[in-house]
Amino acid sequence: MLEIKNLTKVYDDGTVALDNVSFTVQDGEFLVIIGLSGSGKSTLLRCINRLIEPTSGQIILDGVDITAASPAELRRIRRDIGMIFQHFNLVKRSTVMRNVLAGRLGYVNPWLSLLGIFPKEDKERAWKALELVGIAEKAYNRADALSGGQQQRVGIARALMQEPKLLLADEPVSALDPATSHSVLKYIELINRERGVTVMCSLHFLSLARTYATRIIALKDGKMMFDGLPEEIDDQRFKEIYGEEAVRVEVN
């Protein structure tokens, strides 16, 4: 279980990105965070694994206070938290296989990993991850030779290599076309349903959130505007979250 308690983030320029946000995520949920650009979605996800340091509040994963963790403790905690990035965050000149194996860096000898030496079981795990996301045949292609959707699937496979309890996906489909967006989200949904991995995913489009989320949280100007089931967001709720002039856009 993940507990977010009174989480606040104020940047150095005075911008309040998160304002006293509190909620709990149960194991196995597919939680989608929606809101306009600048609403605090990415800041929230990045505070959870402390890629961004919170100003105040607590983040507790399975009883462990992430916000109070020492650097050594944080390295261990991050093994349990996979991350999928908006712009893939791959080493473009490396092969797909090397990028996927990078998901094991928290577990292996760092000197050997620099030489590309990984245990046999990790290589077998990488093949299985690539097979799961449907791109095993691309294993020895350079990452930058792949399409955007394929690169994001490499990112998913890399996150799977950590065997995470919690998977954070920061706008994972914002750079993709609608058909590819569904393809990528279906793989994330598969991991959630078949492996029981808890997912927290930020998305722009409500239509995508409705399709994949078991629960939705909405942020606006760093504050929580909604916490509930996808079907509970009616026209009035939509305007409260996105503004009176907003128009629903369906991603089919």
N, C-alpha and C positions, 0 to 999 in steps of 0.2 A: 504493500500500500504506500502511496505517495501522499504526503500532507504538505500543503502550502499554507503557511500561517503568516498573515499580515505582511506579505512580501511587498517591499517598496524599493524602487530603483530611481535615484536622482542622478543624472549625469552632471559632469563638471560644469556644463554651461547653464545648469539650472533646470533643464528639461526633466519633467517628472514622467518617466516611461512606464512605471508601475506604481499604483497608489493604493497601498493597503489591501492587496489581493489575497484572498483566502479561499481554498477549496480542497477537496480530497479526491484522489483518483484510486478506485478499487482495482485490484489485480484483474487483468484480462479485459479491461475497458479499451474501446477505441474512441478516445476523446479528441474531438476536433475543436480548435480555437479559431474563431472567426473575428473579423473586424477590418476596418480600413487600414491602409498603410500608415504606420506611425501610431497604431493603437496600443502597441506593446507586445504583440504576439511573439516576435523573434526574441525580444529581451526576456520574456518569461521563459521560453525554452532554454535560452543560453544561461540564464541564472540557475536553472535546475542542475546543470553539470558544471556550473561555475566557470564557463567560458567568459561570462560577465559576472562581476562580483556584486551581489545585492547590497543596497545601502542599509537595509534593516529587514527583519523578519526571519523566518525559519523555513527550511526545506528539509523534510524528513522522509527518507526512503527506507522502508522496512525497519523502522525504529532507529535508524542512524541519522544524526543531524549533519547533513551535507554542509550547511553553512558554517559549522564549527570544526570541520575536518581539517587536520594538518595536511601539508602537501603530500606526505607519504600515504595518509589515509585516503586522500582525494584520488590518488592514482589507483588505489584498489577499488574505490567506489565507482570510478569511471569505467571499469571493466564491465559493470552491470548495466551501463547506460549507453546504448548505441545512438548514433547521430547520423541523420541523412540531411544533407545540405541543399540549399536552393540551387547553387551553381555547381553541384556535384563534388567539388573539392578533391578532384583526382590529380595524381601526378601524370600529366598528359603524355609525357614521353615514355613512361613505363608501360609494361604490358598490363592487360586486364588482370592476369593472375597475380602479378606483383602488387597491384592496387588492392586486390581482395585480401591477400595475405597480410597487408598492413593492418588489418583488423585484429591481428594477433600480437601486435607490438607490445601490448601490456602484459603478455604472458611469456614471451620468449627472451632469450639472451640478446640484448640490444646490439652487441658487436656482430654476432652471427647474422642478425636480421639485416644489418647494413650490407653484408656480403650476399644477401639473398638466400641465406641458408635457413631453412625452416624444417621442423620435424616432419616426418612422413605423414603422421596423423593430421597435421595442420594442412598439408597439401591435399589430402583426401577430403578434409572438411571444406576446403576452398572449392574443389570440384563439385561437391554436393550443393554448395551455396549457389554456384553458377548454374548448375542444372535446375535448381529450384526457380531461379529468375529467368531461365530460358535462354541463356547466352553462353553455354559451355563451349560452343564452337568458336567463340571469340577470345578464348583464354589467352592466346599468345599474340593477339593484335595489340597495337598501341592504343591506349585509351582515347587519344584524340582522333583516331580513325573511326570511332563509333558515332552513331547519331545521338542526339540529346537524350532520347528515351533509353537507349542502350547504356549510355553513361550513367544515368540515374539508377538503372538496375545494377550496375557495378557498385554504386554507392550502397544500395540495399544489401548486396551480397557481402560487402566489406563490413557493414554493421552487424550482419548475422554472424560473422566470424567471432565476435565478442561473446556470443551466446548470451545476449542481454536479457535482463528482466524487464527493462523499460526501453522503448525505442522512441526517440525524439525525431520528428520530421519537420524541418523548418522550411515551409513553402516548397515542398518537394516537386511540385508540378507547375510552378509559375512560369517557367521558361519553356513549357511544352505545349503542343497543340492539344485540342480536346480529346481526340482518340488516344493519343499517347498518354495523356493525363490519367485516363481511366485505366489503361494498361498498368501503369506504375502503381496507382492506388490499389488495384486488385492484388498485386504482389504483396503490398504492405498489409492488406486485409487478410490475405492467406496466412502470413506470418502470425498475425493477431489471432486468427481463429484456430489454426492447426497447431501452433506452438504455444499458444497461451501468453504471448508476449504483450504486455501492456503498451499501447501506442498513444502518444500525444502528437498531434499533427496540426500545424497551422495552415489554413487555406483562405484564399480570398473569396471564392465563390460558394454561396450558400447551397446551390444545387449539388455541388460535389460533397459538401458536408452532410447534406441530407442523405445522400446515397451510401456513405461509408461510415458515418459516425454512429456509435451507440449513445453518445451524449455530446452536447455542444456547450462550449463556454464562449461568450462574446465579450470582447474588450472594446472600450472606446475611451480614448485619451488616458489610457492606463488604468481605467476603472472597470470592474466587472459589471456588465449590463444584463447578462443572462446566464443562467446555468440550468440546463434541463434537456429534455428530449428534442430531437430534430423537428418532430411534427408540432411542437408547441410554439415554434416561431411563425406567428401569423404576420399579416401585413403591418400591423401596428408595431409589433416587436422589431420587424425588419427595419422600419423607419427610425426607431429608437437607436438601433445599432449603427445603421449606415447613413442616417440623415434623411430629412424630409424629401430631398430632391433625388434620392437614389432610386434607381430602376433595377429590378431583378434581371439578372442575365443568367440564362440556363446554359450549362455546359453539357451537351448531349454526347 
